[in-house]
């Protein structure tokens, strides 16, 4: 398994942005299941993933499939009282850092709960005003 994927399993669920930053390419693109725009850039993506790590509970990766630069990591977790299953689709760049990170997730109620929890989290994080401007 690629060392970045191994390290990702250790840090993502903890929500520690500093650890997450070390895994991301400078111009990483993140496509979340709750928001239609792509987040771009190491700092905004680490901030989003940091919040996700605090919103999810009982997070664990169930299966990991892939090789070289392309990986699919199936996970399960809870969002509030709802169970969820999802897949992190990851492409690494030539330096072994995460270049693209797309998340697909189900069921619908869990995704809705994640969206509500993330909206509440970012409303108290002043950095997201700056990040939101970058998305416009």
Residue, then its C-alpha position, 0 to 999 in steps of 0.5 A: x500500500x502507498x505510504x500516503x494512503x496508510x498515513x491517511x487512515x491514521x489521521x483523517x478520522x482524528x480531524x487534526x488539520x496539521x497532520x492532514x496538511x502533510x498529505x495534500x498537494x498544494x493545489x488539491x481538489x476536494x469534492x464533498x458529498x454535501x456541496x456542489x463546488x470543488x474546494x481547492x487548495x491545501x489549507x481550505x481542504x485541510x480545514x474541511x477535512x478537519x471539521x469532518x473528522x470531528x463530525x463523524x464518529x465511529x469512523x473506520x475504513x472497511x476496504x481499501x482498493x487501488x494501486x499506484x496513484x488511484x485509490x478507493x477507500x470504503x468507510x463507515x461512520x455515524x453522523x449524529x444518530x445516522x449510520x453512513x457508508x461512503x467511499x473516498x476516491x483519491x488520486x495521488x500526484x507524482x510526489x505521492x500527495x493527494x491531488x484529488x479527493x472525492x467523497x461519495x456517501x449514502x444514505x440520503x439522511x446521513x448526507x443531510x445530517x452531515x451537511x447540517x453539521x458541517x454548516x454549523x461547524x464552519x459558521x463558527x470558523x472565521x477562515x471559511x469566509x475567506x475560503x468561501x470567497x475563493x469558491x465564488 
